[in-house]
Amino acid sequence: MSRTRTDDDTGPAAYDAAPFVPEDAGLDALRRAAAGCRGCPLYEDATQTVFGQGDADARVLLVGEQPGDQEDRAGEPFVGPAGRLLDRALEEAGIDRDRAYVTNAVKHFKFTVPERGKRRIHKAPTLREAKACRPWLTAELARVRPEVVVALGATAGKALLGGSFRVSRDRGVLLDLPSDPDGPRVLATLHPSAILRADDREAAYAGFLTDLKAAAKALRGAP
Ligand code: URA
């Protein structure tokens, strides 16, 4: 048995971050407002909101799923094992993380605590939680105005491209962002954690790198 307060996806209360998102705010003001977000119950157990970080004028914006255990403690996205793998791949693909903006589809860590254990075990956010958090991502996209958005894994892909998104089918190609067809192009790929878990890590990493190189090529304006 394990516990989590947000297993029930069918409750009557609407989950929605929109009332917490200030209009026309810059990234710093958005980050401060997100610290007080109560748009869904995930804030109750998480240590803090983990808002996006990076270059406010970035040409590339990367979106993960949700902060993990280390990110929840540090208050920064992608600083744990998945982040280290991402850093290595970005460098190999020729994308400078310092000049990118990195965020997550869901801004709070969702986890379960097994009854006898102490470790917090990552639990995937529900579609309802991801939808509730989307106004923060929308605001980040509007402020940063990147040319290319990289969706890391299924949660980010669905948040950006809609519920029918499938990583296996839709990865590695430049797609329009349905909410802003004249805006950035979206390129989806695996989540770095999926590579760490893969049976054939080398092959998974190679595919990830190919996708990130396609994003880097798009940034260089190559056809
Ligand atoms: N996984 C994510 O999706 N995001 C993080 O910030 C860390 C791990």
Residues whose N, C-alpha, C, O or C-beta is under 5 A from the ligand:
A	BS01	URA	G64 E65 Q66 P67 G68 E71 P77 F78 A82 N104
